[in-house]
């Protein structure tokens, strides 16, 4: 429930604080005084689109703040806390919207806050669905739409029906996804066939060459050795001679190994007299062992090194085959093997295209059967709810000065299933017993639509299945348009009855409706030489309220006849409350 709304610099309103209470609150005022801005501010709090043009001229920004009370465990409180909002100890939750004025360098931005935390505008919109129901004259036009009539019937049908609808929509969405996949596979059949043929050719070539992991690297090294066999032999032979010398040489110190051995013997002789030379002798001896090992490995390398033109040719031929693969399927053999693995799986997937389409078709047919069953159950609950809704609304219309009027709710099978089931829902109004039933979209006047909409809202709010799940606050923006006389009085009486269990805010031009309010707020405007400069909101009681109703009745606050009529209306309203 809303406790208060504060508006600053929005349209013609400089500053206004609107305190709201349970029951029926009516909002009146002269044309152009700013009633629309009150609803604009409320719309901003509910996540509506911000328009910088609504910022009061000369102001930097418009600010709208509202406080609602959300009980522990409510969906609104849970969502607010999930968004990081802080909730007061008494359950109070503050909503805030600011709208910056447009300037030459800025289009004017809007910001939203919830419980002291900056949040996306959409979060306020989510909370609005649980907090409040708003009806305006545009809703009358929507009521003419069969789609909105179906939505109203589905809402009245209750939670069990809503569960069936949710299950149906999920199945319908899954069917749409299946059908899209089937259509894609069917349309791409030729493309897939060409892709499969190319994959087969590529896999056959890879299979013929049969590359092994790392083979291209090892093959490159082998070819490098075979191509430079003589150079390698010359280098290894020269190094071997340098280490161990020529076998025919007389002086063994001419080789590196001989020189090291000579140095070791000399140090061995001197080491007997100085331990330091003994240490150096051991290090020189170790160097001799390393040289001997290197010479032995060079000898073995020379024995293994063979110039093999046939092997070189075979290796070069093999490398050419591998290069052919890497040019087409990957940068190296490892990449080619990865391509072959992925292509094999892809080929299996494509090769089973017909089987896949068949499996998907069977799955779709199973979903069709499930959808048909759900649609039949939905249709049955709609017909049952339609009969109850027609009776409930017809009874409400009788109390809204439309005695003899009846609402009919027709639920007929559609030619085929759709996203909302398999029914065509249409509401028809019989204005009186002798008149034929005609669709709301064709035969109902504006005043009749106003009362039908109000009757529908009352029916939804008081439904045993749905009422407790609906928002506790209702806003009606001039839904009494096209209504007058006794009908207006009955509209006021019914709004007062609705307000006994809900918070109701009504914007009205009719004194007959305003008289039934538990509280009466007036949007006032100040003038400077007949130019509107500012508007505010004040509560009127006693004689002030009588004068406001008199103004609404005759345009003259001090008219004795109008004041007497206003007093009578207030007395009638007090009896109804």
Residue pairs with C-beta under 8 A, 6 or more apart in sequence:
1 20
1 22
1 68
1 69
1 472
1 473
1 503
2 20
2 66
2 67
2 68
2 131
2 132
2 473
2 503
3 19
3 20
3 67
3 68
3 69
3 92
4 17
4 18
4 19
4 20
4 66
4 67
5 17
5 18
5 20
5 38
5 41
5 42
5 45
5 64
5 65
5 66
6 15
6 16
6 17
6 18
6 63
6 64
6 65
6 66
7 13
7 15
7 16
7 17
7 18
7 37
7 38
7 41
7 62
7 63
7 64
7 537
8 14
8 15
8 16
8 62
8 63
8 64
9 15
9 55
9 56
9 59
9 61
9 62
9 63
10 37
10 40
10 41
10 54
10 55
10 56
10 62
10 63
10 64
10 99
11 34
11 36
11 37
11 40
11 54
11 56
11 535
12 32
12 33
12 34
12 37
12 56
12 525
12 532
12 534
12 535
13 34
13 37
13 38
13 41
13 56
13 523
13 534
13 535
13 536
13 537
14 56
14 534
14 535
14 536
15 536
16 38
16 523
16 535
16 536
16 537
17 537
18 38
18 521
18 537
19 539
20 503
20 505
21 503
21 518
21 519
22 499
22 502
22 503
23 499
23 500
23 503
23 504
23 518
23 519
23 577
24 495
24 496
24 498
24 499
24 504
24 506
24 516
24 517
24 518
24 519
24 577
25 503
25 504
25 505
25 506
25 517
25 518
25 519
25 520
25 521
26 505
26 506
26 507
26 508
26 513
26 514
26 516
26 517
26 519
26 520
26 521
27 35
27 38
27 505
27 506
27 507
27 508
27 521
27 522
27 523
27 537
28 35
28 507
28 508
28 509
28 514
28 520
28 521
28 522
28 523
28 548
28 552
29 35
29 522
29 523
29 524
29 525
29 535
30 523
30 525
30 551
32 525
32 532
33 523
33 524
33 525
33 532
33 535
34 523
34 525
34 535
35 507
35 523
37 54
37 535
38 507
38 523
38 537
39 134
39 136
39 475
39 477
39 507
40 48
40 54
41 64
42 64
42 66
42 132
42 134
42 475
43 134
44 50
44 64
44 97
44 99
44 110
45 64
45 65
45 66
45 95
45 96
45 97
45 124
46 124
46 125
46 127
46 128
46 131
46 132
46 134
47 112
47 121
47 122
47 123
47 124
47 125
47 126
47 127
47 128
48 125
50 97
50 99
50 108
50 110
50 121
51 99
52 99
52 100
52 101
52 102
52 107
52 108
53 102
54 62
54 99
55 61
55 62
55 99
55 100
55 101
55 102
55 108
56 62
59 101
60 100
60 101
61 98
61 99
61 100
61 101
62 98
62 99
62 101
63 96
63 97
63 98
63 99
64 96
64 97
64 98
65 94
65 95
65 96
65 97
66 94
66 95
66 96
67 92
67 93
67 94
67 95
68 76
68 92
68 93
68 95
68 131
69 90
69 91
69 92
69 93
70 76
70 77
70 80
70 87
70 91
70 93
71 77
71 91
72 91
74 130
75 130
76 93
76 127
76 130
76 131
77 87
77 91
77 93
79 123
79 126
79 127
79 130
80 87
80 93
80 114
80 115
80 127
81 87
83 114
83 115
83 117
83 119
83 123
84 115
84 117
84 119
85 93
85 114
85 115
85 116
85 117
85 119
86 115
86 116
86 117
87 93
87 115
93 114
93 115
94 113
94 114
94 115
94 116
95 112
95 113
95 114
95 124
95 127
96 112
96 113
96 114
97 110
97 111
97 112
97 113
97 124
98 110
98 111
99 108
99 109
99 110
100 106
100 108
100 109
100 110
101 108
102 108
110 121
111 118
112 118
112 119
112 120
112 121
112 123
112 124
113 119
114 123
114 124
114 127
129 471
130 471
131 471
131 472
131 473
132 471
132 473
132 474
132 475
133 457
133 470
133 471
133 473
133 474
133 475
134 474
134 475
134 477
135 453
135 457
135 474
135 475
135 476
135 477
135 479
136 476
136 477
136 478
136 479
137 477
137 478
137 479
137 481
139 453
139 479
140 446
140 449
140 450
140 453
140 479
140 481
142 148
143 149
143 152
143 427
143 440
143 449
143 452
143 453
143 456
144 439
144 440
144 441
144 442
144 444
144 449
145 441
146 424
146 425
146 426
146 441
149 409
149 425
149 426
149 427
149 440
150 420
150 423
150 425
152 389
152 427
152 456
152 460
153 382
153 385
153 386
153 389
153 409
153 411
153 425
154 161
154 162
154 165
154 382
155 460
155 466
156 385
156 388
156 389
156 459
156 460
156 463
156 465
156 466
157 381
157 382
157 384
157 385
157 465
157 466
158 385
158 463
158 464
158 465
158 466
159 465
159 466
159 469
160 381
160 465
161 378
161 381
161 382
161 385
164 374
164 377
164 378
164 381
165 378
165 420
165 421
167 374
168 371
168 374
168 375
168 378
168 420
168 421
169 419
169 420
171 367
171 370
171 371
171 374
172 371
172 417
172 419
174 367
175 364
175 367
175 368
175 371
178 360
178 363
178 364
178 367
179 364
181 360
182 357
182 360
182 361
182 364
185 192
185 353
185 356
185 357
185 360
186 357
189 353
192 350
192 353
195 350
196 347
196 350
196 351
199 343
199 346
199 347
199 350
200 347
202 328
202 329
202 339
202 340
202 343
203 340
203 343
203 344
203 347
205 324
205 325
205 328
206 325
206 329
206 336
206 339
206 340
209 321
209 322
209 324
209 325
211 322
211 325
211 333
211 336
211 337
212 333
213 333
213 334
213 337
214 333
214 334
215 322
215 333
216 319
216 322
216 326
216 332
216 333
217 333
219 315
219 318
219 319
219 322
220 319
222 315
223 312
223 315
223 316
223 319
225 232
225 305
226 307
226 308
226 311
226 312
226 315
227 312
229 305
229 306
229 307
229 308
230 307
232 305
233 302
233 305
233 307
236 298
236 301
236 302
236 305
237 302
239 298
240 295
240 298
240 299
240 302
241 255
242 255
242 256
243 255
243 256
243 257
243 291
243 294
243 295
243 298
244 255
244 256
244 257
244 258
244 292
244 295
245 252
245 254
245 255
245 257
245 258
246 254
246 255
249 255
251 258
252 258
252 261
252 262
253 259
253 262
256 291
257 288
257 291
257 292
257 295
260 284
260 287
260 288
260 291
261 288
263 284
264 281
264 284
264 285
264 288
267 277
267 278
267 280
267 281
267 284
268 281
270 277
271 277
271 278
271 280
271 281
272 278
322 333
325 333
325 336
326 332
326 333
326 335
326 336
329 335
329 336
329 339
329 340
330 336
330 337
330 338
330 339
349 356
371 417
372 417
372 422
374 421
375 417
375 421
375 422
375 423
376 422
378 421
378 422
378 423
379 411
379 413
379 421
379 422
379 423
382 411
382 421
382 423
382 425
383 411
386 409
386 410
386 411
386 425
387 409
389 407
389 409
389 456
389 459
390 406
390 407
390 408
390 409
392 455
392 459
392 462
392 463
393 407
393 452
393 455
393 456
393 459
394 405
394 406
394 407
396 454
396 455
396 458
396 459
396 494
397 405
397 406
397 407
397 451
397 452
397 455
398 404
398 405
399 490
399 493
399 494
400 451
400 454
400 455
400 487
400 490
400 491
400 494
401 451
401 485
401 486
401 487
401 489
401 490
402 431
402 448
402 451
402 487
404 431
404 432
404 433
405 429
405 430
405 431
405 432
405 448
406 429
406 430
406 437
407 427
407 428
407 429
407 430
407 452
407 455
408 427
408 428
408 429
408 430
408 437
409 425
409 426
409 427
409 428
410 424
410 425
410 426
410 427
410 428
411 423
411 424
411 425
412 423
412 424
412 426
413 422
413 423
413 424
414 421
414 422
414 423
414 424
416 422
426 439
427 439
427 440
428 437
428 438
428 439
428 440
428 443
429 437
429 438
429 439
429 440
429 443
429 444
429 448
429 452
430 436
430 437
430 438
431 443
431 444
431 448
438 444
440 449
440 452
444 452
445 482
446 481
446 482
447 481
447 482
447 483
447 484
447 487
448 482
449 482
450 479
450 480
450 481
450 482
450 483
450 491
451 483
451 487
451 491
453 479
454 476
454 479
454 491
454 494
454 495
455 494
457 474
457 498
458 494
458 497
458 498
460 466
460 467
460 470
461 467
461 470
461 474
461 498
461 501
461 502
462 501
472 502
472 503
473 502
473 503
473 504
473 505
474 498
474 502
474 503
474 504
474 505
475 504
475 505
475 506
475 507
476 495
476 504
476 505
476 506
476 507
476 508
477 507
478 507
478 508
478 509
479 491
479 506
480 488
480 491
480 508
480 509
480 510
480 513
483 491
483 510
484 510
484 512
485 512
488 510
488 512
488 513
489 512
489 569
489 572
491 510
491 512
491 513
492 510
492 512
492 513
492 514
492 515
492 516
492 573
492 576
493 516
493 576
495 504
495 506
495 513
495 516
496 516
496 517
496 518
496 573
496 576
496 577
497 576
498 504
499 518
506 513
506 514
506 517
508 514
509 552
510 552
511 549
511 550
511 552
511 553
511 565
511 566
511 569
512 569
514 520
514 548
514 549
514 552
515 549
515 566
515 569
515 570
515 572
515 573
516 572
516 573
516 576
516 577
517 573
518 577
519 539
520 539
520 540
520 541
520 545
520 548
521 537
521 538
521 539
521 540
522 537
522 538
522 539
522 540
522 548
523 535
523 536
523 537
524 535
524 536
524 537
524 538
525 532
525 534
525 535
526 532
526 533
526 534
526 535
526 536
527 533
540 547
540 548
545 566
545 570
546 563
546 566
546 567
546 570
547 557
547 558
547 563
547 566
548 557
549 562
549 565
549 566
549 569
549 570
550 556
550 557
550 558
550 559
550 562
550 563
550 565
550 566
551 557
551 562
553 559
553 562
553 565
553 566
554 561
554 562
556 562
